[in-house]
């Protein structure tokens, strides 16, 4: 698969994430013909979203934006890595740094995504009082993503070792 195609999918993913974020925290619901598409944040029903005040939706959006921005940073670093790969800069310190930053941002974003509904619930409770029910959920996709992040850290160590061996080989020639 060509790097330019992967980069196109990468930025399409960023655009879709941003669109879902906007729909999740506004009362606007996209429609296709007579069918309305309801998009809500994790743990928020459509009725609960519509019942929120604008300040609650703004607070919820601000809290939910943190993991999204961290993931956006990670995807930007992945894009930089792909550009390095296109230039054949495979085992450079810069490429290793980009991959490590992508893995770290993905790990941080996943952990923040797990914690965000709990923090949001606590913030809403402090803001308006009411129900004190809090729950934290971890989906199997998130656990797998955490494992993949660990694997990427291992790959960066292998890339560093490959870079060191290449430099050592150059020194002998």
Buried (B, 14 or more C-beta within 10 A) or exposed (E): EEBEEBBEEBEEEBEEBEEBBEBBBEEEBEEEEEEEEEBBBEBBEEEEBEEBEEEBBEBBBEBBBBBBEBBBBBBBBBBBBBBBBEEEBBBBEEBBBBBBBBBBBBBBBBBBBBBBBBBBBEBBBEEEEEEEEEEEEEEEEBEEBBEEBEEBEEBBEEBBEEBEEEEEEEEEE
